[in-house]
Amino acid sequence: MIPGQGLNIGQPLNPSLFPLGTKDPSFAPVSNYPSPSQCGLPPLPPCLIGLGGDGTGSSSNLTNVADIASYDVTSPNTQTNQQFNGRLDFNATSKDLISFNIYKVPVTQFSYNGYRAANAFSHDAMNEAETALWDHTFSPSLLNEVRVNGAGWRWNELKDNPNIPLGLPQPSYIGDHSNGNNIGSANPGAQDLGGVAGSIFDQWTINFKDVATKVFHSHTIKFGGEVTKLKFVQDAPWSARPDFGFNNYWDFLNDAPVFETGTFNRRTVHPPMSARTPAPRSSDSLPRTTGRFVRTSPSTWECAGSISARFPSSTTRSAP
């Protein structure tokens, strides 16, 4: 312990003695002891947390710079919610009306996703709906309406955060796994050393509908068709990034994990760790439905005096 600074736990492994991928030989798990209480601070025997350096565990590897300390920090956390809508109506001719409606709700968020500026993270989402409409009057008794609707929401956090440090390992823990992931008696945790990869969503419902309305005497007849297409894109880039566990910070800096978990390509799941291919989880679907219909409104005929008859009718057919 360095008074006023923090805890000194050694120094990085000597690269001339321990190339990348080499673990700190001065580390030993607490499980090697009959009881975890048999190692700790003096006068107990020291826990072999691994001091890096020359790999001997000698106190000569300690420096005058603290490696673990506790800080109070502040970080930005902002969110902006907006809403826009508009409408346009245009009488192209005396028989043609063209309309357009738009509704957008953008949401923007920004934070450090923790407290490290290197992990700065943006989330830009859009929820929107648009409608285009064309009404054409053929005659006083015949009207046609063509309508196109689109509604959806989306975000792409991978695209919005091109500077995420995805090259850093995503540690599940750094410390002795048999001792609650502690380094000696300290538990600094993984400390969000690698930024998150985020997610991708793009979901839309698009509909085209053409309906003609005919008035014939006391009847109103509607007939037409429609096509609806759904777009559902869901990707999880974060799942393509493995999580690692390290015995101590010197193993972390030397790229020498002791634990790995992740989602992998099943064709390459058996090769060594360095040859595995991460596989993001995704769920993409583009279904489409079509339909056609004929509907008549309820009609009433008077037979005589106060006697009347009512004949409702409706027929609808649809097909996938």
SULCORWO-V666990 format. One record per residue. N is the residue number from 1. OMEGA is omega in radians with two decimals (* if undefined). Layout:
BEGIN
n=N omega=OMEGA
n=N omega=OMEGA
END
This chain:
BEGIN
n=1 omega=3.07
n=2 omega=-3.07
n=3 omega=3.11
n=4 omega=-3.13
n=5 omega=-3.11
n=6 omega=-3.05
n=7 omega=3.09
n=8 omega=-3.10
n=9 omega=3.04
n=10 omega=-3.09
n=11 omega=3.13
n=12 omega=3.12
n=13 omega=3.11
n=14 omega=-3.05
n=15 omega=3.12
n=16 omega=3.12
n=17 omega=-3.05
n=18 omega=3.14
n=19 omega=3.13
n=20 omega=3.14
n=21 omega=3.14
n=22 omega=3.13
n=23 omega=3.12
n=24 omega=-3.10
n=25 omega=3.14
n=26 omega=3.08
n=27 omega=3.01
n=28 omega=-3.10
n=29 omega=3.12
n=30 omega=-3.13
n=31 omega=3.07
n=32 omega=3.14
n=33 omega=3.07
n=34 omega=3.12
n=35 omega=3.12
n=36 omega=-3.13
n=37 omega=-3.14
n=38 omega=3.02
n=39 omega=-3.11
n=40 omega=3.13
n=41 omega=3.10
n=42 omega=0.21
n=43 omega=3.09
n=44 omega=3.06
n=45 omega=-3.09
n=46 omega=2.98
n=47 omega=-3.13
n=48 omega=-3.07
n=49 omega=-3.08
n=50 omega=-3.10
n=51 omega=3.10
n=52 omega=3.10
n=53 omega=-3.10
n=54 omega=3.06
n=55 omega=-3.11
n=56 omega=-3.06
n=57 omega=-3.12
n=58 omega=3.11
n=59 omega=3.10
n=60 omega=3.11
n=61 omega=3.09
n=62 omega=-3.13
n=63 omega=3.12
n=64 omega=3.13
n=65 omega=3.14
n=66 omega=3.13
n=67 omega=3.14
n=68 omega=-3.14
n=69 omega=3.13
n=70 omega=-3.10
n=71 omega=2.93
n=72 omega=-3.07
n=73 omega=3.02
n=74 omega=3.13
n=75 omega=-3.12
n=76 omega=3.06
n=77 omega=-3.04
n=78 omega=3.07
n=79 omega=3.13
n=80 omega=3.11
n=81 omega=3.14
n=82 omega=3.13
n=83 omega=-3.13
n=84 omega=3.03
n=85 omega=-3.12
n=86 omega=3.13
n=87 omega=3.12
n=88 omega=3.07
n=89 omega=-3.08
n=90 omega=3.04
n=91 omega=-3.10
n=92 omega=3.06
n=93 omega=3.11
n=94 omega=-3.12
n=95 omega=-3.07
n=96 omega=3.05
n=97 omega=3.12
n=98 omega=-3.12
n=99 omega=3.09
n=100 omega=3.09
n=101 omega=3.11
n=102 omega=-3.14
n=103 omega=-3.10
n=104 omega=3.09
n=105 omega=3.07
n=106 omega=3.09
n=107 omega=-3.13
n=108 omega=3.11
n=109 omega=3.09
n=110 omega=3.08
n=111 omega=3.05
n=112 omega=-3.08
n=113 omega=-3.03
n=114 omega=3.13
n=115 omega=3.12
n=116 omega=3.12
n=117 omega=3.12
n=118 omega=-3.13
n=119 omega=-3.14
n=120 omega=-2.98
n=121 omega=3.11
n=122 omega=3.08
n=123 omega=-3.12
n=124 omega=-3.12
n=125 omega=3.13
n=126 omega=3.03
n=127 omega=-3.02
n=128 omega=3.07
n=129 omega=3.12
n=130 omega=3.10
n=131 omega=3.01
n=132 omega=-3.02
n=133 omega=3.07
n=134 omega=3.07
n=135 omega=3.10
n=136 omega=3.13
n=137 omega=3.11
n=138 omega=-3.13
n=139 omega=3.11
n=140 omega=-3.11
n=141 omega=-3.12
n=142 omega=-3.12
n=143 omega=3.10
n=144 omega=3.12
n=145 omega=3.04
n=146 omega=-3.07
n=147 omega=3.04
n=148 omega=3.13
n=149 omega=3.02
n=150 omega=3.13
n=151 omega=3.14
n=152 omega=3.08
n=153 omega=-3.04
n=154 omega=2.87
n=155 omega=3.11
n=156 omega=-3.06
n=157 omega=3.09
n=158 omega=3.12
n=159 omega=-3.11
n=160 omega=-3.08
n=161 omega=-3.09
n=162 omega=-3.08
n=163 omega=3.09
n=164 omega=-3.14
n=165 omega=-3.10
n=166 omega=3.12
n=167 omega=3.09
n=168 omega=3.06
n=169 omega=3.07
n=170 omega=-3.05
n=171 omega=2.97
n=172 omega=3.10
n=173 omega=3.01
n=174 omega=-3.09
n=175 omega=-3.12
n=176 omega=-3.06
n=177 omega=3.12
n=178 omega=3.14
n=179 omega=3.10
n=180 omega=-3.13
n=181 omega=3.10
n=182 omega=2.92
n=183 omega=-2.97
n=184 omega=3.11
n=185 omega=-3.13
n=186 omega=3.11
n=187 omega=-3.11
n=188 omega=-3.12
n=189 omega=-3.12
n=190 omega=3.00
n=191 omega=3.07
n=192 omega=-3.06
n=193 omega=3.09
n=194 omega=-3.13
n=195 omega=3.13
n=196 omega=-3.12
n=197 omega=3.08
n=198 omega=-3.09
n=199 omega=-3.13
n=200 omega=3.05
n=201 omega=3.06
n=202 omega=-3.03
n=203 omega=-3.06
n=204 omega=2.92
n=205 omega=-3.11
n=206 omega=-3.06
n=207 omega=3.02
n=208 omega=-3.08
n=209 omega=3.11
n=210 omega=-3.07
n=211 omega=3.04
n=212 omega=3.13
n=213 omega=-3.13
n=214 omega=3.06
n=215 omega=-3.12
n=216 omega=-3.07
n=217 omega=-3.13
n=218 omega=-3.12
n=219 omega=2.92
n=220 omega=-3.07
n=221 omega=3.06
n=222 omega=3.09
n=223 omega=-3.12
n=224 omega=-3.12
n=225 omega=3.14
n=226 omega=3.08
n=227 omega=3.11
n=228 omega=3.12
n=229 omega=3.13
n=230 omega=3.07
n=231 omega=-3.12
n=232 omega=3.12
n=233 omega=-3.14
n=234 omega=3.13
n=235 omega=3.13
n=236 omega=-3.14
n=237 omega=-3.12
n=238 omega=-3.10
n=239 omega=3.13
n=240 omega=-3.10
n=241 omega=-3.08
n=242 omega=2.99
n=243 omega=-3.09
n=244 omega=3.01
n=245 omega=-3.09
n=246 omega=3.13
n=247 omega=3.13
n=248 omega=-3.08
n=249 omega=-3.13
n=250 omega=3.02
n=251 omega=3.10
n=252 omega=-3.13
n=253 omega=-3.11
n=254 omega=3.07
n=255 omega=-3.10
n=256 omega=-3.13
n=257 omega=3.05
n=258 omega=-3.08
n=259 omega=3.10
n=260 omega=3.03
n=261 omega=-3.12
n=262 omega=3.08
n=263 omega=-3.02
n=264 omega=3.02
n=265 omega=-3.05
n=266 omega=3.12
n=267 omega=-3.09
n=268 omega=-3.06
n=269 omega=-3.08
n=270 omega=-3.12
n=271 omega=3.12
n=272 omega=-3.05
n=273 omega=-3.05
n=274 omega=-3.07
n=275 omega=-3.10
n=276 omega=-3.13
n=277 omega=3.09
n=278 omega=-3.12
n=279 omega=3.12
n=280 omega=3.05
n=281 omega=3.13
n=282 omega=3.10
n=283 omega=-3.11
n=284 omega=3.13
n=285 omega=-3.11
n=286 omega=3.13
n=287 omega=3.12
n=288 omega=3.08
n=289 omega=3.08
n=290 omega=3.13
n=291 omega=3.05
n=292 omega=-3.03
n=293 omega=2.98
n=294 omega=3.14
n=295 omega=3.02
n=296 omega=3.14
n=297 omega=3.09
n=298 omega=-3.11
n=299 omega=-3.12
n=300 omega=3.04
n=301 omega=3.05
n=302 omega=-3.12
n=303 omega=3.13
n=304 omega=3.07
n=305 omega=-3.11
n=306 omega=-3.14
n=307 omega=3.12
n=308 omega=3.10
n=309 omega=-3.09
n=310 omega=-3.07
n=311 omega=3.08
n=312 omega=-3.13
n=313 omega=3.09
n=314 omega=3.12
n=315 omega=-3.13
n=316 omega=3.05
n=317 omega=3.11
n=318 omega=-3.12
n=319 omega=3.12
n=320 omega=*
END
